[in-house]
Amino acid sequence: GAGVSQSPRYKVAKRGQDVALRCDPISGHVSLFWYQQALGQGPEFLTYFQNEAQLDKSGLPSDRFFAERPEGSVSTLKIQRTQQEDSAVYLCASGLAGVETQYFGPGTRLLVL
Amino acid sequence: LAKTTQPISMDSYEGQEVNITCSHNNIATNDYITWYQQFPSQGPRFIIQGYKTKVTNEVASLFIPADRKSSTLSLPRVSLSDTAVYYCLVGAVNYGGSQGNLIFGKGTKLSVKP
């Protein structure tokens, strides 16, 4: 079946621009995660959804970062007034409820100039 | 939060067994240990998950001692295609709860040579 998809795959933004990154999880997956991965580093947790409920957003680096999953399926990570330090790969993962395998998407590579 | 420590890199040759150890001294009672493989420009891919003792699947084994302060991923008979970065992830999510303790290590870059 189809895996996790993310769009766009690449995004170039000018500093100060707002961006929206989309994640389409595997159908039926209850859990959805967003991670930020800087070059040469491991993924860093940003936020976690259980269906439409955002149960943890402790990893979001600032109030410029906002994530939503209004219908418990597709999720959008929005970054307002982008800064150069926001340049990274943003990974989305989905999974079944509970402690389980996370299935990752290919990521969106964001470059802020 | 459970911080993880892994070797930065490892070298091996085709056909050898590779063991990668991850230290996680502050692992919590509810935390699971999961290992992922990542190729360039791709998202991480699940390899194996465990809570304690030994877990084996078709691609790897995971050894977890009784104190759970470390774990070892064992890859039997590696091939060139196993060249990748390997991450251990310690943490847990609970349905209906809030667990912001999903910690990836910095990864171990495994290079397999012919």
Boltz contact constraints between the chains, C-beta under 6 A:
constraints:
  - contact:
      token1: [A, 42]
      token2: [B, 87]
      max_distance: 6.0
  - contact:
      token1: [A, 42]
      token2: [B, 104]
      max_distance: 6.0
  - contact:
      token1: [A, 42]
      token2: [B, 105]
      max_distance: 6.0
  - contact:
      token1: [A, 42]
      token2: [B, 106]
      max_distance: 6.0
  - contact:
      token1: [A, 42]
      token2: [B, 107]
      max_distance: 6.0
  - contact:
      token1: [A, 43]
      token2: [B, 104]
      max_distance: 6.0
  - contact:
      token1: [A, 45]
      token2: [B, 102]
      max_distance: 6.0
  - contact:
      token1: [A, 55]
      token2: [B, 98]
      max_distance: 6.0
  - contact:
      token1: [A, 56]
      token2: [B, 98]
      max_distance: 6.0
  - contact:
      token1: [A, 56]
      token2: [B, 100]
      max_distance: 6.0
  - contact:
      token1: [A, 58]
      token2: [B, 100]
      max_distance: 6.0
  - contact:
      token1: [A, 91]
      token2: [B, 43]
      max_distance: 6.0
  - contact:
      token1: [A, 97]
      token2: [B, 95]
      max_distance: 6.0
  - contact:
      token1: [A, 98]
      token2: [B, 95]
      max_distance: 6.0
  - contact:
      token1: [A, 99]
      token2: [B, 32]
      max_distance: 6.0
  - contact:
      token1: [A, 99]
      token2: [B, 92]
      max_distance: 6.0
  - contact:
      token1: [A, 101]
      token2: [B, 46]
      max_distance: 6.0
  - contact:
      token1: [A, 104]
      token2: [B, 43]
      max_distance: 6.0
  - contact:
      token1: [A, 104]
      token2: [B, 44]
      max_distance: 6.0
  - contact:
      token1: [A, 105]
      token2: [B, 43]
      max_distance: 6.0
  - contact:
      token1: [A, 106]
      token2: [B, 42]
      max_distance: 6.0
  - contact:
      token1: [A, 106]
      token2: [B, 43]
      max_distance: 6.0
  - contact:
      token1: [A, 107]
      token2: [B, 43]
      max_distance: 6.0
